[in-house]
Amino acid sequence: NRQFQPGIRFGSRRSFGSRGFQERNVVKDSSARNRGFRGFSGGFGQSEGIKDEQREEPQSGIFRGSRGRGAFGGRAAAYKECNEETGVGRGPKVTYVPPAPPDDEQAIFAHYQTGINFDKYDENVVEVSGLDPPAPLLSFDEANLCQTLNMNIAKAGYSKLTPVQKYSIPIILAGRDLVACAQTGSGKTVAFLLPIVAHMMRDGVTASSFKEHQEPECIIVAPTRELINQIFLEARKFVYGTCVRPVVIYGGTQTGHSIRQVMQGCNILCATPGRLLDIIGREMIGLRNVKYLVLDEADRMLGMGFGLDVKKLISYPSMPPKDKRQTLMFSATFPEEIQRLAGEFLKFDYLFVVVGHMGGACSDVQQNVLQVPQYSKRDKLMEILQSIGHERTVVFVDKKMKADYIAAFLCQERISATSIHGDREQREREVALQDFRSAKCPVLVATSVAARGLDIENVQHVINFDLPSTIEEYVHRIGRTGRCGNTGKAISFFDNNSDGHLAPSLVKVLSDAQQEVPVWLEEIA
């Protein structure tokens, strides 16, 4: 057996698998074992009980991963600048400049097919709370949009409104504040982008020009870099052929690159909180022109980790007060305490739209919960992956280091896999996602960094190797499949020792989505 060579990417032809990567190469001494995984021989030993990647300290890895920088959670890879996913402070200077997305018309309007159950969205009951809500739209035509926008909608492949779009679009066009809760993969991004761009076109937005200090009309904030980039790519579709310029900025990339993007002109700014506050602090962005403030994954944005950043943004003296701007919040989950918090940032007459069950899972996802003790998880994962063949699968784990370990183990077993988590460099995260999207690596092992918002075509399976600590995170994770009317399957490994607290809420989510509830799970609940 040759040793693992730095610089080889998971899932490439010269992967761990083909180089005979062995467990004994990973952990050489007992001190390393104590720092990292417990009990390699049986998969993973006792769970340490810390489920959230956000609470995990970066661990010192044994191997140096791609380009010799901590594919195993090494400290060098961790927290390079202001890490969006953790809110932890600065480290060495970041030099990565992401490649510009292709700007030909075909690439801008690339989209995937709606699935067999797309029309079933209409069966969802919609509840609207608040005073005098406008009537829902029945079609795009009813919105009286300008010709350019209608052409862009057609090019993007949108022909029928989903329930969250039917209700949200007229509310936003009427200038009302909104909190919208709708299942994963049901078109929430379009629900806020389309009316904002329509307003800008109607009000006559000034083509932004090159200058050091930009004043965008719209700021959209989301918790992860991959999600905010996805929102930006969607915005490009609606503004095509207009003078409205969207810009995306996020951490893990060279700050100078973000500044250059903003300086070229900026009407719609899509940003992660850390990088946004950094650029505002450098006085590259002014807030006095902000008419629309959007919090995507709003419960995450207002909760632990990001709440302080959002409060800081909203309390900037130059940020228009809530009665002088339109504030929009979207998510698939909205715990009650977050709903109360949201009210602080919204006008008194805001509207609350709930599609289907509040915080419910998408019924297009077939959910299975299996009783799997910690030491049997790895074998069970192999059994499932071998039975489903090359179908695209996301495997969620609770630790960054474990994500790399499982990806390496799968490659050793001749299953092409890659990993994504908050300690991987941005370049590595983007390569991993690209390898997964292109099916070069049909298995993506991820922490909760990939749980929200990511929209990847043909993800047929989600496997919760480790269940998350909250039911909201579970709903978001399994929502990586079964999107846009397509069907998907989610399998969760339930360990009685570490997951018992989730049993009652799991039973509710399963029964609300008309899924079979195992008898043993009901007994635990």
Sequence and secondary structure as in RCSB ss.txt:
>XXXX:A:sequence
NRQFQPGIRFGSRRSFGSRGFQERNVVKDSSARNRGFRGFSGGFGQSEGIKDEQREEPQSGIFRGSRGRGAFGGR
AAAYKECNEETGVGRGPKVTYVPPAPPDDEQAIFAHYQTGINFDKYDENVVEVSGLDPPAPLLSFDEANLCQTLN
MNIAKAGYSKLTPVQKYSIPIILAGRDLVACAQTGSGKTVAFLLPIVAHMMRDGVTASSFKEHQEPECIIVAPTR
ELINQIFLEARKFVYGTCVRPVVIYGGTQTGHSIRQVMQGCNILCATPGRLLDIIGREMIGLRNVKYLVLDEADR
MLGMGFGLDVKKLISYPSMPPKDKRQTLMFSATFPEEIQRLAGEFLKFDYLFVVVGHMGGACSDVQQNVLQVPQY
SKRDKLMEILQSIGHERTVVFVDKKMKADYIAAFLCQERISATSIHGDREQREREVALQDFRSAKCPVLVATSVA
ARGLDIENVQHVINFDLPSTIEEYVHRIGRTGRCGNTGKAISFFDNNSDGHLAPSLVKVLSDAQQEVPVWLEEIA
>XXXX:A:secstr
     TT  TTSTT TGGGT  HHHH  SHHHHHHS S GGGSS S  S   GGG      SS  GGGS TT  G
GGS  SS TTT     S           SHHHHT      TTGGGGGGS EEEESSS     SSGGGG   HHHH
HHHHHTT  S  HHHHHHHHHHHTT  EEEE  TTS HHHHHHHHHHHHHHHHT     S SSB  SEEEE SSH
HHHHHHHHHHHHHHTTSS  EEEE TTS HHHHHHHHHT  SEEEE HHHHHHHHHTTSB  TT  EEEEETHHH
HHSTTTHHHHHHHHT TTS  GGGSEEEEEES   HHHHHHHGGGS TT EEEEESSTT   TTEEEEEEE  GG
GHHHHHHHHHHHHTT EEEEE S HHHHHHHHHHHHHTT  EEEE TTS HHHHHHHHHHHHTTSS EEEE GGG
SSS   TTEEEEEESS  SSHHHHHHHHTTSS TT  EEEEEEE HHHHGGGHHHHHHHHHHTT    HHHHHH 
